[in-house]
Every structure is written in structure tokens, then in C-alpha cells.
Amino acid sequence: MNNLWTWALARLQEPSTWRGLIGIASACGVVIQPQFAAAILAAGIGLAGFINVITKDPKNVGAIAEAAVQDVVIPAVEAVNTPVSNAVTH
């Protein structure tokens, strides 16, 4: 049981945990009170942004980002001809 508490307390010290909890709470609030969806989402996004502002980035953020995209392969995409008659005009 001590290992679980140690793990949970360690996670609560990470900004990403708080952003995730805010996201979950915002989503639940939208489901429970759909008439307040815009206000709930705005508050959640604002709170997550505030956490981003007051917390420090890891010192090795460049290395983390580089490692995250190191093996990403972006497939080639072919252009598709769309007739001008299907275009929306205003």
C-alpha cells in the first residue's frame, strides 16, 4: 500500500497529471451539465494554461521532443483532383 501512495504522490507533483485531471474533470462536467459546456471547457482550458505558465519545463525538453519524433514516419499523400464545380463559392 505504501508503494501506491508513493507512486500517487509522485504523480501529483507532475504538471501533466494536473492537466490530465483537469481534462477529465472538464469532460465529466460537460456530460453532467451540458448547458454549461462552454463555461466548463473554458475554465478547464484556462486552468490547464495557468498550470503551464507557473510550472517549469524539464531541462531536457529538446531531447524529449527529439526522441518522441525520432521514429515517426509520415506517409506520402497523393493530390486528389476536385472539380471546380464542387467548390463552395461565396
Beta strands, then each sheet from edge to edge (+ up, - down):
end
